[in-house]
Amino acid sequence: MDALEQARAEAEALRSVSAVAESRGWRRRMSAAAEPLARAQRSFNAAVLRLIDTLSERVDSAAAQAGEAERRSRELEERLLRLERRGGDAPRTVASQPGQEALPDYFAFESRMRAPTEEVRERQRPYVELLSGCAPVLDLGCGRGELLGLLREAGIEARGVDADADMAAYASGEGLEVEHGDALAALETVEDGSLGAVTALQLVEHLPPAALIRLLELAAAKVRPGGMVVLETINPVSPRALAHYFSDLTHSQPLVAETLQLLVREAGFGEVEVRFLNPPGERLREVELPAGAEWDAARSALTANARMIGEALFAPLDYAIVGHR
Protein backbone atom coordinates (compact mmCIF):
# COMPACT_ATOMS: atom_id res chain seq x y z
CA MET A 1 0.00 0.00 0.00
CA ASP A 2 1.53 3.34 -1.04
CA ALA A 3 1.42 6.55 1.04
CA LEU A 4 -1.72 7.91 -0.64
CA GLU A 5 -3.63 4.65 -0.16
CA GLN A 6 -2.57 4.47 3.50
CA ALA A 7 -3.63 8.08 4.13
CA ARG A 8 -6.99 7.45 2.51
CA ALA A 9 -7.55 4.31 4.61
CA GLU A 10 -6.79 6.20 7.82
CA ALA A 11 -9.11 9.05 6.87
CA GLU A 12 -11.84 6.57 5.94
CA ALA A 13 -11.49 4.82 9.31
CA LEU A 14 -11.90 8.14 11.15
CA ARG A 15 -14.67 9.44 8.92
CA SER A 16 -17.59 8.39 11.08
CA VAL A 17 -16.64 10.33 14.21
CA SER A 18 -19.77 10.76 16.32
CA ALA A 19 -20.71 12.67 19.42
CA VAL A 20 -20.75 11.04 22.87
CA ALA A 21 -23.90 8.95 23.31
CA GLU A 22 -26.72 10.78 25.04
CA SER A 23 -27.61 9.90 28.63
CA ARG A 24 -28.80 11.67 31.70
CA GLY A 25 -27.19 14.65 33.33
CA TRP A 26 -23.63 15.57 32.44
CA ARG A 27 -23.38 13.04 29.60
CA ARG A 28 -26.26 14.74 27.81
CA ARG A 29 -24.55 18.08 28.22
CA MET A 30 -21.21 16.67 26.95
CA SER A 31 -22.99 15.19 23.95
CA ALA A 32 -24.50 18.55 23.06
CA ALA A 33 -21.11 20.23 23.43
CA ALA A 34 -19.25 17.59 21.37
CA GLU A 35 -21.70 17.36 18.47
CA PRO A 36 -20.44 20.53 16.67
CA LEU A 37 -16.87 19.22 16.97
CA ALA A 38 -17.87 15.82 15.61
CA ARG A 39 -19.73 17.46 12.73
CA ALA A 40 -16.68 19.58 11.90
CA GLN A 41 -14.43 16.50 12.07
CA ARG A 42 -16.67 14.58 9.68
CA SER A 43 -16.58 17.49 7.22
CA PHE A 44 -12.82 17.71 7.54
CA ASN A 45 -12.38 13.95 6.94
CA ALA A 46 -14.63 14.11 3.89
CA ALA A 47 -12.53 16.97 2.49
CA VAL A 48 -9.33 14.99 3.15
CA LEU A 49 -10.76 11.98 1.30
CA ARG A 50 -11.64 14.12 -1.71
CA LEU A 51 -8.14 15.63 -1.68
CA ILE A 52 -6.49 12.20 -1.49
CA ASP A 53 -8.62 10.91 -4.37
CA THR A 54 -7.68 13.92 -6.50
CA LEU A 55 -3.98 13.56 -5.69
CA SER A 56 -4.12 9.82 -6.43
CA GLU A 57 -5.65 10.46 -9.86
CA ARG A 58 -2.97 13.05 -10.63
CA VAL A 59 -0.17 10.72 -9.52
CA ASP A 60 -1.55 7.91 -11.72
CA SER A 61 -1.81 10.31 -14.67
CA ALA A 62 1.74 11.60 -14.13
CA ALA A 63 3.09 8.04 -13.90
CA ALA A 64 1.36 7.08 -17.15
CA GLN A 65 2.73 10.18 -18.89
CA ALA A 66 6.24 9.48 -17.59
CA GLY A 67 6.05 5.89 -18.85
CA GLU A 68 4.90 7.03 -22.27
CA ALA A 69 7.64 9.67 -22.42
CA GLU A 70 10.28 7.07 -21.55
CA ARG A 71 8.96 4.70 -24.22
CA ARG A 72 8.98 7.44 -26.84
CA SER A 73 12.52 8.44 -25.82
CA ARG A 74 13.78 4.88 -26.37
CA GLU A 75 11.96 4.71 -29.70
CA LEU A 76 13.48 7.99 -30.89
CA GLU A 77 16.95 6.87 -29.80
CA GLU A 78 16.63 3.70 -31.89
CA ARG A 79 15.40 5.67 -34.89
CA LEU A 80 18.32 8.12 -34.62
CA LEU A 81 20.78 5.24 -34.48
CA ARG A 82 19.06 3.78 -37.55
CA LEU A 83 19.64 7.03 -39.46
CA GLU A 84 23.30 7.09 -38.46
CA ARG A 85 23.82 3.51 -39.64
CA ARG A 86 21.64 3.56 -42.77
CA GLY A 87 23.39 2.60 -45.99
CA GLY A 88 23.31 4.58 -49.21
CA ASP A 89 21.42 3.05 -52.11
CA ALA A 90 20.32 -0.28 -50.59
CA PRO A 91 16.66 -1.16 -51.19
CA ARG A 92 14.56 -0.74 -48.09
CA THR A 93 13.51 -4.38 -48.11
CA VAL A 94 14.01 -7.54 -50.12
CA ALA A 95 11.32 -9.42 -48.20
CA SER A 96 9.07 -11.87 -49.99
CA GLN A 97 6.16 -11.18 -47.65
CA PRO A 98 3.37 -8.86 -48.84
CA GLY A 99 2.80 -5.39 -47.49
CA GLN A 100 6.19 -4.33 -46.16
CA GLU A 101 7.06 -2.16 -49.16
CA ALA A 102 3.75 -0.34 -48.70
CA LEU A 103 4.90 1.03 -45.34
CA PRO A 104 6.96 4.22 -45.78
CA ASP A 105 9.18 3.48 -42.75
CA TYR A 106 8.99 -0.09 -41.48
CA PHE A 107 11.75 0.42 -38.91
CA ALA A 108 9.79 3.26 -37.26
CA PHE A 109 6.64 1.15 -37.43
CA GLU A 110 8.38 -1.75 -35.67
CA SER A 111 9.94 0.55 -33.07
CA ARG A 112 6.47 1.77 -32.14
CA MET A 113 4.65 -1.58 -32.25
CA ARG A 114 7.31 -3.84 -30.72
CA ALA A 115 8.80 -3.73 -27.25
CA PRO A 116 12.07 -1.85 -26.61
CA THR A 117 15.32 -3.67 -27.37
CA GLU A 118 16.06 -4.35 -23.69
CA GLU A 119 12.66 -5.98 -23.16
CA VAL A 120 12.98 -8.13 -26.28
CA ARG A 121 16.43 -9.27 -25.11
CA GLU A 122 14.99 -10.43 -21.81
CA ARG A 123 12.21 -12.34 -23.55
CA GLN A 124 14.74 -14.07 -25.79
CA ARG A 125 17.30 -14.84 -23.09
CA PRO A 126 15.98 -18.42 -22.48
CA TYR A 127 17.03 -19.32 -26.03
CA VAL A 128 20.69 -18.92 -25.11
CA GLU A 129 20.70 -22.06 -22.99
CA LEU A 130 18.65 -23.91 -25.59
CA LEU A 131 21.16 -23.06 -28.34
CA SER A 132 24.24 -23.84 -26.27
CA GLY A 133 26.26 -26.41 -28.24
CA CYS A 134 24.40 -25.64 -31.48
CA ALA A 135 26.91 -23.32 -33.15
CA PRO A 136 26.94 -22.01 -35.75
CA VAL A 137 23.48 -20.43 -35.55
CA LEU A 138 21.78 -18.63 -38.43
CA ASP A 139 19.12 -16.20 -37.19
CA LEU A 140 16.57 -15.43 -39.90
CA GLY A 141 14.73 -12.13 -39.61
CA CYS A 142 17.16 -11.07 -36.89
CA GLY A 143 15.72 -7.54 -36.66
CA ARG A 144 17.71 -5.29 -34.35
CA GLY A 145 19.93 -8.21 -33.34
CA GLU A 146 18.66 -8.90 -29.82
CA LEU A 147 19.20 -12.68 -30.00
CA LEU A 148 22.52 -12.33 -31.80
CA GLY A 149 23.78 -10.03 -29.07
CA LEU A 150 22.82 -12.54 -26.38
CA LEU A 151 24.52 -15.39 -28.27
CA ARG A 152 27.67 -13.31 -28.71
CA GLU A 153 27.80 -12.64 -24.97
CA ALA A 154 27.48 -16.40 -24.36
CA GLY A 155 30.30 -17.18 -26.80
CA ILE A 156 28.01 -18.94 -29.30
CA GLU A 157 28.93 -18.37 -32.95
CA ALA A 158 25.97 -16.83 -34.78
CA ARG A 159 25.11 -14.59 -37.67
CA GLY A 160 21.88 -13.10 -38.95
CA VAL A 161 19.99 -11.96 -41.99
CA ASP A 162 17.14 -9.47 -42.27
CA ALA A 163 15.15 -8.30 -45.27
CA ASP A 164 14.87 -4.72 -43.99
CA ALA A 165 17.92 -2.59 -44.78
CA ASP A 166 17.51 -0.41 -41.68
CA MET A 167 17.19 -3.42 -39.38
CA ALA A 168 20.32 -4.99 -40.84
CA ALA A 169 22.24 -1.71 -40.58
CA TYR A 170 21.14 -1.19 -36.99
CA ALA A 171 22.25 -4.69 -35.97
CA SER A 172 25.54 -4.34 -37.85
CA GLY A 173 26.14 -1.10 -35.95
CA GLU A 174 26.06 -3.19 -32.77
CA GLY A 175 29.08 -5.10 -34.09
CA LEU A 176 27.01 -8.15 -35.08
CA GLU A 177 27.49 -10.21 -38.24
CA VAL A 178 24.30 -9.42 -40.15
CA GLU A 179 23.48 -9.56 -43.84
CA HIS A 180 20.80 -7.55 -45.60
CA GLY A 181 18.97 -10.15 -47.63
CA ASP A 182 16.04 -12.50 -48.01
CA ALA A 183 15.80 -15.40 -45.56
CA LEU A 184 15.18 -18.04 -48.23
CA ALA A 185 17.99 -16.79 -50.44
CA ALA A 186 20.37 -16.77 -47.47
CA LEU A 187 19.46 -20.34 -46.53
CA GLU A 188 19.89 -21.57 -50.10
CA THR A 189 23.53 -20.44 -50.14
CA VAL A 190 24.42 -22.37 -46.96
CA GLU A 191 26.12 -25.75 -47.32
CA ASP A 192 23.92 -28.70 -46.38
CA GLY A 193 24.43 -29.97 -42.83
CA SER A 194 26.71 -27.07 -41.88
CA LEU A 195 24.51 -25.33 -39.30
CA GLY A 196 23.89 -26.25 -35.69
CA ALA A 197 20.61 -24.34 -35.55
CA VAL A 198 18.32 -22.11 -37.58
CA THR A 199 16.27 -19.60 -35.59
CA ALA A 200 13.39 -17.43 -36.78
CA LEU A 201 11.75 -15.41 -34.03
CA GLN A 202 8.56 -13.57 -34.99
CA LEU A 203 9.20 -14.23 -38.69
CA VAL A 204 7.07 -17.15 -39.88
CA GLU A 205 3.78 -15.26 -39.49
CA HIS A 206 5.09 -12.86 -42.16
CA LEU A 207 5.58 -15.57 -44.78
CA PRO A 208 3.05 -16.76 -47.37
CA PRO A 209 2.39 -20.53 -47.12
CA ALA A 210 4.65 -21.52 -50.02
CA ALA A 211 7.56 -19.46 -48.65
CA LEU A 212 7.04 -20.87 -45.16
CA ILE A 213 7.13 -24.48 -46.35
CA ARG A 214 10.22 -23.81 -48.46
CA LEU A 215 11.97 -22.21 -45.47
CA LEU A 216 11.27 -25.27 -43.31
CA GLU A 217 12.53 -27.65 -46.01
CA LEU A 218 15.72 -25.63 -46.40
CA ALA A 219 16.25 -25.47 -42.63
CA ALA A 220 15.98 -29.26 -42.41
CA ALA A 221 18.59 -29.62 -45.17
CA LYS A 222 21.05 -27.10 -43.75
CA VAL A 223 20.99 -28.25 -40.11
CA ARG A 224 23.30 -31.13 -39.21
CA PRO A 225 22.00 -34.24 -37.41
CA GLY A 226 21.48 -33.35 -33.76
CA GLY A 227 20.83 -29.71 -34.63
CA MET A 228 17.56 -27.84 -34.37
CA VAL A 229 15.20 -25.24 -35.73
CA VAL A 230 13.58 -22.71 -33.38
CA LEU A 231 10.52 -20.80 -34.56
CA GLU A 232 8.78 -18.24 -32.35
CA THR A 233 5.49 -16.70 -33.37
CA ILE A 234 2.32 -15.10 -32.03
CA ASN A 235 -0.15 -17.42 -30.30
CA PRO A 236 -3.48 -16.75 -32.08
CA VAL A 237 -5.40 -18.49 -29.29
CA SER A 238 -4.70 -15.39 -27.19
CA PRO A 239 -7.11 -12.51 -27.97
CA ARG A 240 -4.49 -9.94 -26.98
CA ALA A 241 -1.83 -11.55 -29.18
CA LEU A 242 -4.29 -11.78 -32.08
CA ALA A 243 -4.98 -8.05 -31.79
CA HIS A 244 -1.23 -7.45 -32.04
CA TYR A 245 -1.07 -9.74 -35.05
CA PHE A 246 -3.62 -7.68 -36.98
CA SER A 247 -1.87 -4.42 -36.05
CA ASP A 248 1.04 -5.33 -38.37
CA LEU A 249 0.13 -4.99 -42.04
CA THR A 250 3.07 -7.19 -43.11
CA HIS A 251 1.70 -10.34 -41.48
CA SER A 252 0.55 -13.03 -43.86
CA GLN A 253 -1.47 -15.41 -41.67
CA PRO A 254 -1.61 -16.46 -38.00
CA LEU A 255 -0.35 -19.96 -37.27
CA VAL A 256 -1.84 -22.10 -34.53
CA ALA A 257 0.70 -24.27 -32.75
CA GLU A 258 -0.68 -27.57 -34.07
CA THR A 259 -0.36 -26.40 -37.68
CA LEU A 260 3.22 -25.18 -37.38
CA GLN A 261 4.22 -28.25 -35.40
CA LEU A 262 2.89 -30.49 -38.17
CA LEU A 263 4.65 -28.50 -40.90
CA VAL A 264 7.98 -28.68 -39.06
CA ARG A 265 7.65 -32.44 -38.60
CA GLU A 266 6.75 -32.97 -42.25
CA ALA A 267 9.79 -30.89 -43.30
CA GLY A 268 12.08 -33.51 -41.76
CA PHE A 269 12.48 -32.77 -38.05
CA GLY A 270 11.86 -35.96 -36.10
CA GLU A 271 11.20 -34.59 -32.61
CA VAL A 272 9.08 -31.42 -32.43
CA GLU A 273 7.97 -29.72 -29.22
CA VAL A 274 5.82 -26.68 -28.46
CA ARG A 275 6.80 -24.18 -25.76
CA PHE A 276 4.26 -21.54 -24.78
CA LEU A 277 5.78 -18.20 -23.80
CA ASN A 278 5.01 -14.83 -22.23
CA PRO A 279 1.80 -15.36 -20.25
CA PRO A 280 -0.05 -12.09 -19.58
CA GLY A 281 0.01 -10.81 -16.02
CA GLU A 282 -3.77 -10.57 -15.60
CA ARG A 283 -5.90 -13.36 -14.18
CA LEU A 284 -9.55 -13.68 -13.21
CA ARG A 285 -10.14 -12.84 -9.56
CA GLU A 286 -11.39 -15.59 -7.29
CA VAL A 287 -14.95 -15.25 -5.99
CA GLU A 288 -15.55 -16.25 -2.38
CA LEU A 289 -18.77 -18.17 -1.73
CA PRO A 290 -20.27 -18.86 1.69
CA ALA A 291 -19.13 -22.01 3.47
CA GLY A 292 -21.46 -24.96 3.56
CA ALA A 293 -22.25 -28.12 1.64
CA GLU A 294 -25.15 -26.42 -0.17
CA TRP A 295 -22.62 -24.20 -1.96
CA ASP A 296 -20.31 -27.03 -3.11
CA ALA A 297 -21.95 -27.50 -6.52
CA ALA A 298 -21.96 -23.76 -7.23
CA ARG A 299 -18.34 -23.46 -6.07
CA SER A 300 -17.25 -26.33 -8.33
CA ALA A 301 -19.09 -24.90 -11.37
CA LEU A 302 -17.74 -21.41 -10.75
CA THR A 303 -14.17 -22.71 -10.47
CA ALA A 304 -14.49 -24.74 -13.68
CA ASN A 305 -16.03 -21.83 -15.61
CA ALA A 306 -13.37 -19.41 -14.36
CA ARG A 307 -10.65 -21.83 -15.45
CA MET A 308 -12.08 -22.18 -18.97
CA ILE A 309 -12.59 -18.43 -19.37
CA GLY A 310 -9.12 -17.74 -17.98
CA GLU A 311 -7.50 -20.16 -20.41
CA ALA A 312 -9.26 -18.44 -23.31
CA LEU A 313 -8.73 -14.82 -22.29
CA PHE A 314 -5.28 -15.09 -20.73
CA ALA A 315 -3.51 -17.60 -22.93
CA PRO A 316 0.27 -17.13 -23.46
CA LEU A 317 1.03 -14.40 -25.99
CA ASP A 318 3.61 -16.40 -27.98
CA TYR A 319 4.86 -19.90 -28.51
CA ALA A 320 8.01 -21.51 -29.87
CA ILE A 321 8.35 -24.61 -31.99
CA VAL A 322 11.60 -26.47 -31.37
CA GLY A 323 12.37 -29.11 -33.99
CA HIS A 324 15.28 -31.54 -33.53
CA ARG A 325 17.09 -33.32 -36.36
N, C-alpha and C positions, 0 to 999 in steps of 0.2 A: 504494500500500500504506500503510495507516494505521499508527500507532505500535504498536497491539496485534498486528497481523499481522506487522510487522517483528520485534517481540520474540519472537513465537512461532517465526518462521523461524530466528532466530539460536539459540534454545534447541534447536530440532529438529536443527540442524546440529551442535550440540555434544553431542547426547544420547548418542551412541555412543562416549564416551571409553573407551579401553581401556588396560590396563597395557602397559608396555614388553615387547616380544616376548622370550620366553625364549631364552637361549643359555647358553653355558658361563660359568663364573666369575662375574665381577662383574655381568654383565648379568642372570644368573639371580637374583642377590641383589637387584638393583634392581627387577626385575619383582615379586618377592615383597613388597618394601617398598611399591611403587606400587599394587598391586592394591587394598588397602583404600581408598586415596584415589580411585582410579578408580570403585570401587563407590559410594562416597559421592557422587561427582560425578554419576554416572548417576541416583542417587536424587534428588539435588537438581534436576537438569534435568527429571526426570519431574514433580516437584512444581511446578516453574515452569510447565511446559506445562499442567498441570491448572488452575493459578491463572489463566493467560492465557485459557484456554478459558472459565472461569467469568466472568472480567471481560468478555470479549467478548460473552457471552450477555447479561450485565446491561446493557452499553452498548447493544446492539441493542434490548433490551426498553425501556430508557429513551428511546431515540430514537423508537421506535414510539409510546410513550405521549405524548411531547412533540408528535409530529405529530398525533395524535388530539386532544389538548387544544387545539392551535392551530386545527384544523378546527372543533371544537365552539365555540370562542370566536368565530370568524368567523360561524358559523351563528347563534349567539345574538345577536350584534350586528345582523345583518340582521333577525332577528325582532323585536328591540326597536325598530329603526327602523320596521318595518312597523306596530307598535302605535302609535307616535307619529304616523304619517301616515294611519292608517286613518280612513275616513270614517264618518259616522253610520249612516244607515239603508240604505246601498247594499246590494243583494244580493251575496252572496259571489261568484257567478259568473253570467254570462249565456251560458256556452259551450253550443254545440250538441252537443259530444261527450259520450258516455255516461260515467258514473262519477265525474265530478269533484265533483258535489254530494254523493256518498256519503262523500267524505273530509271529516272534521271540520275540518281545517286544511290546505288544499292548499299554502299558502305555506310552512308548516313542512315539509311533505312534500318540496317541491321544494328547499328549502334543504338538506335532508339528502341527497337523492338526486343533485342536480346538483353541479357543481363550484362553488367560490366565485366571486364576481363578477369578481375580478381575473383568474382563470384563464379564465373564459368570454370576457372582453374580449380576451385574447390570442389565443384561438382564432378570434375573429371579426374580428380586425384586418385580415386579407387582403381582406375585403369592402370596406374603405374605398377602396382603389385601384380595385376593380372598379366601384364605384358613383360614382366621380368623374365629373362631367358628367351625372349622371342625376337631378339634383334636379327636383322634389321627390320624396322617397322616403316611401312608406307602409310601415311595418314592422308586419306582422300578428303577433299573439301576441308582443309585444315583451318580455314578462316584466319583469325588473328594469331594463331599458333599457340593457343593455350596448352593443348595436350603435348605438342612438340617441346614446349618449354619445360613441362614437368618431366618428360622423358629425358631431356638433356640433363636436368639436375640429378636424375637418378642414374646417369651414366649409360642409358640405353640408346643405341644408335637408331636414329629415326630421321626421316625427311618427309616433306609434305608437298602437296599440290593443291592449288585452288584456282577455280575458273575466273574469279574476280581479280582484276589487276591490282586494285587497291588493297584487297585482303592480302594477296601475295607480297606486295611491297611492304605492307605494315609488318607482316611476320618476318620478312627478310631483314627489316630494320632492327628486329630484336636479335639478330645474329643467328637466325635459324635457317636451315637448308630448305628452302621452299621454291617451288617452280610455279610459274604462271602457266596453267594449261588445263586441259580437259581431263577428268579422272579416267575415263575409258582409254583415251589416247596414252596417258601416262602408264597405265597398267599394261597395255599392249606392248610397250617397249621394254618391259622388265623380263629378264630371263626366267623361264619356268623353274619353279622350285627354289628360287633364290631368296624369298622373303620369309621372315619368321612370323609376320603378322601383317594383315591389312586392316586398317581401322577407317571407319566412316561415321563420324558422329554428327547427327542432325543433317545428313545428306540424302539418304535414300528416299525420303518423302518428296524431294525435289525432282526425282527422276521419273520419266515416263516408263511404263511397264517394260518395253523392249530394252531400254537402256539399263534398267535395274537388273533384269535377268542376265544381260551380257556382262555387267559388272560382277555379279556373283560368280558366273562361269570363269571369268578371267581371274578373280581372286582365288578360286579353287586351284587353278592351274599354276599360279605364281607362288603360292604358299607351299613350303616344303612339308613333308610328312611330320606331324607333331606340332605344326604351326596352327594359326587360328585366324579367323576373321571376326571383327567386333563391329557391330552396327548398332548405333543408338538412334532412336527416333521418338517422335511424339506418340504418346499412348492415346489413341482416339476414344478409348473407353471413358477417359476423364473429360467431363464437360469443359473444365477450365482449359485443359490442354487442347481440346478441339477448337475452342475459341481462338487460341493462339495460332493454331494451324491455319485457320481461315484468314488471319490477319496478314499473312505473308502471301503476296500475289504470285510468288515464284514456286509455290508448292504444287506438285502434280496430283498426288492422291494420298490420303491417309492410309496407313498400313496397320491392321490389327496384328497382334503378336503371332497368332496362329498362322496367318498368311505368310508373314516374313519367315517364320521358323520353317515352314514347309518349303519355301523357295530356296532357302539356304541349304537345307538337307538335299533337295533335288539337284543343287548345283555341284554336290560332291563332298560336302562336309558330313562326316559320319555321325558325330555327336554334337547335338545342337541344344543349347539351353537358353532359357529366357530369364532375364534379371530385371525386375521392376524397380524403378528409381524415382527419387525425388517425390515422396508423398507430401501432399499439402499439409500445412500445419493445422487447419481447421478440422474439427470433429463435431458430431452431433452431441449435444449435452444430454447427460443422463437425467431421466425423470424419476423422481422418488414417488413411489406409491405407498399407501398405508400398509402396515404389517397385518398379517392375517391370511389364513388359508384361502379365504374367499377372493383374495386378490392375486393368487398364484397364476391363474390362467391369463389374466390381463397382463401381469408382469412378464410372463413368458412370451406372449404375443407382441408386446411392446418392444421387448429386447430383440426379438427376431426381426421385426419390421425396421427397427433402428439400424440393425446390422446391415440389412439389405440396402436400405437407403444410403447409409454411410459408404458402403462399397461402391455404389453407383456415383454418388456425388463427390466423394473424396478419394477416388482411385489415384494411384501414382501418376505423375505428370508425364513420365518418360519410361521407356524400357530399352534394354540392350539385348541383342541376340549375339551369343558367343558360339561360333561354330569351330569345331576342332577337326583337323585333318587326320 
